[in-house]
């Protein structure tokens, strides 16, 4: 059960960032246009990519030597440092949300949602690479719980973001709120990077 919570909070930390995909979800929520469909596409896509990463690293772990594992851990550590650095930078940036009332067709909504999801390189680095790499030494049952936890975080986040956008719009577009969120993400990811760094030390 602890791996379920670990997956949940790790997954939540990765998606709790104001980016193009999240802004689009917020906009659709504010406009009341295809909210369920947009949230469902984003959530299911995350679930697919999360388990893709878990199973890829589960399969390839049999080909891992100590040196290969060291290289992956170093890459993971570098990614974490960059991720933390980007979050620190975001504390000083402001994101704008478009409140235009233009109505999108169902086809356009689906295409845009898929585009914001699968054309975003961060979705692969966060879900496939990070979650898969981070959990590569877990037992297979622990991987399932970890993946389920991360997937629950995605469903909870996207549906909350979409359906609560109207009621909490003033807070969601407030840069100060996102700065507080990013501050806690920085703390959590710093703890995870310390864990990875200790793994690197043990492998050297």
C-alpha positions in Angstrom: 0.0 0.0 0.0 2.9 2.3 0.6 3.9 2.0 -3.0 0.4 3.1 -4.0 0.8 6.3 -2.0 4.4 6.7 -3.3 3.1 6.4 -6.9 0.2 8.8 -6.2 2.4 11.6 -4.7 5.2 11.1 -7.2 2.7 11.2 -10.1 0.9 14.2 -8.6 4.2 16.1 -8.3 5.0 15.6 -12.0 1.7 16.8 -13.3 1.1 19.6 -10.8 2.7 22.2 -13.0 1.1 25.0 -15.1 1.8 23.9 -18.7 0.1 24.0 -22.1 -1.9 20.8 -21.4 -3.2 22.0 -18.0 -4.0 25.4 -19.3 -6.1 23.9 -22.1 -8.0 21.7 -19.6 -8.6 24.8 -17.5 -9.9 26.7 -20.5 -12.3 23.9 -21.5 -13.5 23.8 -17.9 -14.1 27.6 -17.9 -15.9 27.4 -21.2 -17.9 24.3 -20.2 -16.9 22.5 -23.5 -16.4 18.8 -23.6 -14.9 18.8 -20.1 -15.4 15.1 -19.4 -13.9 14.0 -22.8 -10.9 16.3 -22.4 -10.2 15.1 -18.8 -10.7 11.5 -19.9 -8.3 11.7 -22.8 -5.6 13.3 -20.6 -6.1 10.8 -17.8 -6.2 7.6 -19.9 -3.2 8.8 -21.9 -1.2 9.2 -18.7 -2.3 5.7 -17.5 -1.1 4.2 -20.8 2.2 6.0 -20.7 2.8 5.3 -17.0 2.4 1.5 -17.4 4.4 1.6 -20.7 7.3 3.1 -18.8 6.9 0.6 -16.0 6.8 -2.5 -18.3 9.6 -1.2 -20.5 12.0 -0.9 -17.6 10.7 -4.2 -16.2 11.6 -5.9 -19.4 14.9 -4.2 -20.0 16.1 -4.6 -16.4 17.3 -8.1 -17.3 19.8 -6.4 -19.7 21.0 -4.0 -17.1 24.5 -4.3 -15.9 25.9 -2.3 -13.0 27.3 0.2 -15.5 24.1 0.5 -17.5 22.1 1.0 -14.3 24.7 3.7 -13.2 24.2 5.5 -16.5 20.4 5.5 -16.2 20.6 6.7 -12.6 22.9 9.5 -13.6 20.5 10.5 -16.4 17.7 10.3 -14.0 19.5 12.5 -11.5 20.3 15.1 -14.2 16.7 15.1 -15.3 15.6 15.6 -11.7 18.0 18.5 -11.3 16.7 20.1 -14.5 13.1 19.5 -13.4 13.8 21.2 -10.0 15.6 24.0 -11.8 12.7 24.6 -14.1 10.3 24.6 -11.2 12.5 27.2 -9.4 12.4 29.3 -12.6 8.7 29.0 -12.8 8.4 30.7 -9.4 9.3 33.9 -11.2 7.2 33.3 -14.3 3.6 34.0 -14.9 1.3 32.0 -17.2 -1.7 33.5 -18.9 -4.9 31.7 -19.6 -7.0 32.5 -22.6 -10.6 33.2 -21.7 -11.8 33.5 -25.3 -15.3 32.2 -25.8 -14.7 30.7 -29.1 -16.5 27.4 -29.5 -14.4 24.4 -30.6 -15.9 21.4 -32.5 -15.8 17.9 -31.0 -13.1 17.0 -33.6 -11.0 20.1 -32.8 -11.2 19.4 -29.1 -10.1 15.8 -29.5 -7.2 16.8 -31.9 -6.1 19.6 -29.6 -6.2 17.4 -26.5 -4.2 14.6 -28.1 -1.8 17.2 -29.4 -1.2 18.8 -26.1 -0.8 15.4 -24.6 1.3 13.4 -27.1 3.3 16.2 -28.7 4.5 17.3 -25.3 8.0 15.9 -24.7 7.6 16.3 -21.0 4.8 13.7 -20.9 7.4 11.1 -22.1 10.2 12.2 -19.8 7.9 12.4 -16.8 5.7 9.3 -17.2 7.7 6.8 -19.4 11.3 7.7 -18.4 11.0 9.1 -14.9 8.4 6.8 -13.4 9.7 3.7 -15.2 13.3 4.4 -14.2 12.5 5.4 -10.7 10.6 2.1 -10.1 12.8 -0.2 -12.1 14.1 -2.0 -9.0 10.6 -2.5 -7.5 9.0 -5.9 -7.3 6.5 -6.4 -10.0 3.5 -6.2 -7.5 5.0 -3.0 -6.2 5.2 -1.7 -9.7 1.5 -2.3 -10.2 0.6 -0.4 -7.0 3.1 2.4 -7.9 1.5 2.7 -11.4 -2.0 2.6 -10.1 -1.2 5.3 -7.6 0.3 7.5 -10.3 -2.7 6.9 -12.5 -5.1 7.7 -9.8 -3.2 11.0 -9.3 -3.7 11.8 -13.0 -7.4 11.0 -13.0 -8.0 13.0 -9.8 -5.9 15.9 -11.0 -7.3 16.3 -14.5 -11.0 15.9 -13.6 -10.6 18.2 -10.6 -8.8 20.7 -12.8 -11.5 20.6 -15.5 -14.7 20.5 -13.3 -13.5 22.9 -10.6 -12.1 25.4 -13.1 -15.3 27.5 -13.2 -15.7 27.6 -9.4 -12.0 28.3 -8.6 -11.0 30.2 -11.7 -9.8 33.2 -9.7 -7.4 31.0 -7.8 -6.4 28.7 -10.6 -5.2 31.6 -12.7 -3.5 33.3 -9.8 0.2 32.9 -10.2 0.8 33.1 -6.5 -1.2 29.9 -6.0 0.9 28.1 -8.6 4.1 29.4 -7.0 3.1 27.8 -3.7 2.3 24.5 -5.5 5.6 24.6 -7.3 7.4 25.3 -4.0 6.1 22.0 -2.5 6.9 20.2 -5.8 10.5 21.4 -5.5 10.8 20.1 -1.9 9.3 16.7 -2.8 11.4 16.2 -5.9 14.6 17.3 -4.1 13.9 14.4 -1.6 13.6 12.0 -4.6 16.8 13.3 -6.2 18.6 12.6 -2.9 17.4 9.1 -3.0 18.7 8.7 -6.6 22.0 10.3 -5.7 22.5 7.8 -2.9 21.9 5.0 -5.5 24.6 6.5 -7.7 27.0 6.6 -4.9 26.3 2.9 -4.1 26.9 1.9 -7.7 30.2 3.7 -8.1 
